[in-house]
Amino acid sequence: MRVNDVFLSVPWLVLMIVISAIWGSQSLVSVIIVIGVTGWSTTARIVRSQVLSLKSRQFVERAKALGAGDWHIIKKHIFPNVVPLIFANAILTIAISILSESTLSFLGLGPQDVETWGRILEDAYNSDVALAGPYPFIIMPGLCIVVVVLGFTFIGYAMDEVLNPKLRKR
């Protein structure tokens, strides 16, 4: 978790920019790797805290008292209780990944072989379209980014409410 603490101590945008600039390659695969390298730490912290919480619960203590091995406890008790959290968090991470890719593309560090919303915004910004009059090249990609990210965020919160028994209303 010390490596995770290092990743959490540096702001994700700064870390993404530094890794992308050092990497140099601006392909789709390199951007996916950069987003993956900078985006795992929050999920790891959440999953670790959930596992530590589950490890001290009575049903795990009872399984240990009955002689269950570590792998049995992980497979039958810990993992099924952590999967919904991972699933809901993965959907929320998709929204953050879309914003990350758009940010990198807008800054010129995104994939150059693929047309992305961030790259469309960068092209519109660099060609002074904003000063020319109608703003469809700025409004439409920005609106698309907002709608997709908001959609994934709502789906993530809905899945968290469905899969997390503590959030269910009676």
Helices and strands as residue ranges (DSSP letters): H 2-9, H 12-23, H 28-55, H 58-65, H 70-73, I 74-78, H 79-106, H 117-126, H 129-132, H 136-163
